[in-house]
């Protein structure tokens, strides 16, 4: 396990090597969240509620996505497709290292750095804007929230890796990822709580894996789900973890059979 | 002419071009749907009616897409400086600033531009009584928005020459302009003043539909 710990720590160092890039990336994340925060602040003014969301709940939801994006969506494994295309994958296949764990460790290093920064950013936002926030104190919701976040981390890692595997068959790895990011931006719930959508649409998208990346964990944190809804959501989440994992393993094996690399 | 010639590059990989175009259309449609959902639930945002809110978003989209269409080459500038290709451009008998601004248009933005123009006319016809001078001022301010966007891209090139830092500056600019997807009235001061007077996102994107 020590080598994977070192990989995670090295990723932390890599991020610090390109400090300007990373800080600008964080500034951009804050700007994106602030834009949505200000929108919702005027949509749900103090003392009013919209579809069960008071201002404190909606601001907690939106600012909560900043922290959750750091935990769930920050990742380095988007580079897998490039590694396959460039032939660098061969360097890993001949080493005594598990390629999945290698990228998962890099993701963990990246997440650790992003989490630290997002905590500082949230503190500054709180000190400057003084938004009304909802603080969950019930251990029941907090423990299920943590469990849902762990599942979300795995779902995102496996989907990300799966997209990279397109590199085995096509050099066009960014276009599918562009579509994925676009869909993710909408269906993960970073723009708005998904349950404000018309009921029929919500009933369909609640079976998609994206719903369980940001929206579902925050809903648990806000204490807006019943025990049955939490259990049902965690079951769907766990289903996607296993389904995407097995799909990824199968495609990886198939891809390796057709993989060729020259000159390295 | 330069923009037209380099447009063919986008179709080197047809599969990629189709996917990128699809992604842009999905993004456009999803955000429009998001605005419709919010405005249908609240009837108005900061006093703006649904069609007015849509006009703000479409105006942002038009200015952003036209800037992307013409000025995409600026995104590749860092690579030219680092690889030394920039020196090659300097030896060519063509104004290097024009080459760097217009030498790599993104033709995949054309459908979004066409959609935005169509939606602008639909939104304008649904907003209510608008006089001809209002429409003229709107289109003049649109041109003003394009000029501000181009000026910012020139500034990015200048920073790029000095520091080779291009990508982050550009993306920061794009994120700031995205604040103009909504009327700037929703932002609190001092942020509102910053995006009106210092980085004129408000003047660039929000002022045209406000007229």
Interface residues (C-beta under 8 A of the other chain):
Chain A: X20 X21 X24 X25 X27 X28 X31 X32 X34 X35 X38 X39 X41 X42 X43 X50 X51 X129 X170 X171 X172 X174 X175 X176 X178 X179 X182 X183 X185 X186 X191 X192 X196 X197 X198
Chain B: X13 X15 X16 X17 X19 X20 X22 X23 X26 X27 X30 X31 X34 X37 X38 X41 X42 X45 X46 X165 X167 X168 X169 X171 X172 X175 X176 X178 X179 X181 X182 X186 X187 X188 X191
